[in-house]
Amino acid sequence: MNKAFIAVLLMALVTYIPRVIPVSIFRKEIKSVYIKSFLKYVPYAVLGALTFPEIVYSTGNSYSAAAGTVIAFYLAYKEKSLVIVALAAILTVYLTGLFF
């Protein structure tokens, strides 16, 4: 029980530090347009970097994964809703998996 408590405290400390450091360092409002635009796109870039490898290897078949990705990108580019994009990608992967 003692080791588990120490592990929980260490995990809390490790997750707390990255949240406190930016607040303590950047007390003033960021006025640089370049930095603001960079920070605006960071969440999307991180999300893409985390999910894209899983998209490629999730089906076990690279053809069906590529087909689903292409359809999802196309529909997202056409600004379709997230539900439509997800359902179309799933259907494409399923149908491609049946034939390849």
N, C-alpha and C positions, 0 to 999 in steps of 0.2 A: 504494500500500500504506500509505503514511503517513497519508493522509486516512481510510482505512478504520479504522486503529488508533485514531485520534482520535475517530472517530464511535462506535466500540465503547466507548471509555472514557467518553465523554459519556453514552451510553445507560445504562451501568452506574451512573454517578453519579446520573442522573435517577431511576432505579428504586430506588436504594439510599436516597436521602434520605427519601422518604415512609415507608419502613419504619423508619428510625432515629429520626426526630423524635418519633413517639408514644411510643416506648420511653424516650427520654431525657426527655420532658416529664412523662409519667405514671408515675412510679416507684412510687407507692403504689397499693394496691388501690382501685378505684372502689367507693364504698359507696352512692352514690345509686341508689335503685331506679329512678328515672325514667331516668337515663343508662344504666343497665344494660339496661333494657328497650328503650330506643332503639337501643343498639348491637347488641342481639340481632337486630333486624329489618333492619338496614342491608344485609347481604348479599342478602336476598331482594328488597329494593326496588331495589338496583342491578342485580341480575340481570333483574328485570322491566323496568326502564327500558332495558336493553340489548337484550333479546330481543323486546319487544312490537312495535317498529316493523318489525322484520324479519318477524315473523309476518304483519303486515298486508300487506306488499308482496312477500312471497316467491312467491306463486302467479301474480301478474299478473292475477288475477281477484278482485275484492273480495268477491264473493258466496261463493266457495269458501273464501277466507281467513276470512271471518266465520263460516261454518258450522263449519269446523274448530276455530276458537277457542272457539265456544260449546260444542261437544261436549267439547273438552279441559277447559274450565272446569267443566262439569257433572260429568264423571267425576272430576276432581281434587277437587271439592267432596264427592263421594260417597266419597272416600278410596280410589279404585282405585289399582292399582300404576302406576308410571311407564310400564312397557311397555304396559299396556292403554290408558292415556291416549294415548300416542304413536301406537300402531297404530290406534286408533279415530279419532284426528284425521287421520291420513294417509289412511285409508280414506274418511272423510267428504269430505276435500278432493278426493280422486280422483273419487269418485262425483258430487260437486257439479260438478266441472269437466267431467264428461261431459255434464251436462244444461244447464249455463248457460254 
